[in-house]
């Protein structure tokens, strides 16, 4: 039986730098193990992000990531969301609806931990309002999403 499932991010040569950046940005994170080559350079970095295992590997002959694969990080409250967003965005670029590309090109979705409740399908009209609000945002605004769920301003 399979024991672990973890993403492996392939970098051209920035695996350790990226892992250190992510660990410094995301609460509940740490570097677990660094495997080095004969020259002492990091080849593989095992690290934990928000309690979940991740690998970073140097060896991508053609650097670059695509939005089809992204990392999703849920944050507790707006202050944590802002902190994680700002840290991941440093040197990167914004997309829309809570998405960004970090300085390494990895796509991230930075979302509130109450997103499942905000998108509870028991009330499809409320879900529509939340989705409409989200579509007007770059970084997600939890209070505005909650107001949309309640139907404030209608």
N, C-alpha and C positions, 0 to 999 in steps of 0.2 A: 504494500500500500504506500502511496506517495506520502511523504512527511511534510515537505515544505514547497511552497510556490512563491517565487520572488521575481520581481523584474530585474533584468540585467541591462544596464545602460552602457552602450558602447561609445567610447570617446576616442578621439584621435590620440590624445596624450594627456588629457586633463582630468582623468578619473579621480585621483586623490584630491586635487584642488576642488573639483565639483563636490565630492563627498564631504569635504571639510566645510564648504560653503553651505550645503544643505543642512548639515548637523548643527552649524551655528545659527541657522535661521529657524528651524522647525523644532518646537518643544518636544521632549521625549525622544531625542535622537542621540546617536553616538557612533563613533568609528569602532568596529569590532575586530577587524583583522586587515592587515595590509600584506599582500604577497608581492615580493620584489624579485626582479630579474637579477642576473649575474652582475649587471652594472649598477645595481642598487635602486633603479627606478621602479616606481610602483607599476605593477601589471594589473592586479586585481584588488579591489577594495570591497570588503564586506562591511556594511554599515546598517544601522537601524534608523529608520525614519518614522517618527511618531509610533514607535513600538513595532514596526513592521520591517522585515529583512529586505534589503536591497543590495544589489551588486553593481559595481562600476568597473568596467574593463577597458583598458587601453589596448587598442588594436584595430580600431575602425579605420580602414584604409581611405575611406571617403567620408570625412566628417559631415555630420548633419543628422538631424532628427526630423521626423514628420509629425504633423498634428494628428495623424491617424492613431498614434500611440501617445498617450499622455499620462501624467501622474496626477492623481486627484488627492488633494489634502483638505480634510474638513477641519474647521477651526471653531473653537469655543468662544463665541462672542465676537463683536466687531473689533475690539482692541487686538485680539490674537489674529484675526483675519488681516487686519491692517499691517501688523508686524510681519507676518509670513509673506503677504503680498509684496510689501516694500522690499523685504530681503531678497525674495526670488526675482523681483523685477530689476534690481540693481544691475545695470549694464545690459538688460534685456529689452523686450518690447511688449507693449500691451496688444491684446487682441480684442475680444469682446466677451460680454456675458460671464465674467469671472475667469477668463482664459488669459494666459500670458506665455511668452517664450522667455526663458531665462538666458543669461549671458552665454550659455553653452548650446542653446538652441532647443533645449528640452521643453516641451509643452506642458503646462501645468493648468489645472483647474483648481482655483482656491475658493472653497465653498463653505458656508456655515454648517455646523453640525446639525442644525434643525432643518436642513434642506428636505429630508424625507417628509417631515410634518408639513412643511410649506407646500409640498407637491403631492399631498395626500389625495389620491384619486376619488375619495368619497365625495368631494365637491369639485366637479370638473370646471365649473364657472370660476371658482376661486383659483384653481390651478391656472386657468387661462389668464387671470389678472396677474398672478405672480410671474408667469412666463412673459407677459407683455412688459411688465416692469423690468425684468431681468434683461430683456432685449435692448433696453435703453441704457444699460449700465456697461461700464468697462470693469471696474472693481465692484464687487457686489456690496450693496448697502442693505444690511440685515433689517434695519428698522423700516426701510421703504418696502422691502419684500414682505415683511409681516403686515404692514399697512395695506398692501395690495391684497394679501390673503384675506384680511378682514373686510375689505371693500371700502376702506376709508376714502372719502372724497368722491364717492359716487352719488 
